[in-house]
Amino acid sequence: MLIANLLPLIVILGALPFIIRGYIVTPDAILVRQLFWVKRLPLKDLLSANFELDAMRGSIRTFGNGGMFSFTGLFRNKSLGGYRAFVTDQHRTVVLRYSDRTIVISPEKPEEFVRSVNLARGLSGLQS
């Protein structure tokens, strides 16, 4: 009975560290700010950054958090294949393609974010 009463609190506390607090573009990386740490995504190996509405549509979560505070973890769908997500808004998504992986994020202003990434990489426009 005690476990059943504590289960909602355990679930919330388990998901809390994976909150996405924002994204920062630096000259050499995209930083994904989470509650207690920062995930660094290097620009050096990035092949493309594209604003793609609803990139997660039709996805199946294979491992991770499916919507409590964020969508973080491993997912799969027809258009992207397997990918890792650091997403708060499933509709305004940016797809980052590397030679060996795909990552989906959801900055507040996706078009501006893609421009910032491309400027940091020495490119221009909404996609590379």
N, C-alpha and C positions, 0 to 999 in steps of 0.2 A: 504494500500500500504506500509506503514511504517513497519507494522508487517511482511509482506512478505519479505521485504528487510532485516529485522533483524533476521528472522527465522534461517538462517544458523549459524549466530553468537550465537544465543541462544542455538542451538543444540550442537555446539562445546563446549561452556562454560559449558553446562549441563553434557557433557561426560568427560570433562577434569579432574575433581576430581577423577575419577575412573581409571586413568592410573595406570598400574602395573609397579612399578619401580624395583621390584626384590623380592627375597625370601631369608630368612635367617633361618638357623637351629640353634637353641639354645639348651642347655641341656634339656629344658622342653617344647619347643614349636617351631612351624614353624611360622615365622613372614612374612606376606604378606605386603610388602611396597607399599603403594599407594601414591598419590601425597601429600595429606595433613594428612594422618593418617596411622596407622599400624594395620592390622587385625591379632590377635593372635589365632593360632590354636594349642591347647594343645596336647602334645605328650602322655600324661597320658591315654587318652581315645582312642587313635588311634589303630585300629585293624590291618591295613595293609597300606603300601605305595608301589604302583606298577607303574613301567614305562609301559604305555600302549599307543602305537602309535595310533593316531587318535581316542582317547576315546570319543571325542565329535561328531564323525561322525553320521549323521542322527538325530542330536538333534533339538529340538524345544525350542525356548526361551519362557519361561512363564512369566518372568519379568526381566528386566535389559537391559544392553547395549549389542547389538549384533554385535559389531565389530569396533566401532569408538574408536580408541586407545587401546581397549581391549575387551575381552568378559567377562563381569562380571554380575553376577546375577543368576537367577534361570533358569535351563534348564531341559530337559527331553529327554531321548532316550530309545530304547529297552534294550540295554545291561546294562545301569547304573540305569535306573529308573529316579527318580527326583534327581537332584544334584545342587550344587552351584559351580559356576566357577569363578576363578581369573586367566584368561588365556590371553596370548599375542600371542602364537603360537599354533594353534589348532592341529598341527600334532605331536609335541613332548610334550606329556601330562603325568602327574603323577596323578594317582587316589589315593586319601586318603579316606580310608573307616573307619568310626566310627560306633558304634552300632546304632546310631540314625540319621546318615546323611552321605552323600558322597560329597566330594569336589574334584574338578579337578583344577590343577594348571599346569603351563608350565615353569619350570625352564630352563635356557639356556643349562645346561648339565644334563638331566634327570637321567641318570644312576648314576652319581656321587651324585646327590641330594638324590636319594633313599638310596644309601650307607650311606650318612651322617645322614639321618633320622634314619636308622636302627642302626647305631653306637650310636646315641644319645639315642635310646631306648634299647641299649644293645643287638642288633641282628646283623646278618651279611647277606650279599648277596644282590641281586637286589630286592627281595620281601620278605615279612614277612608272 
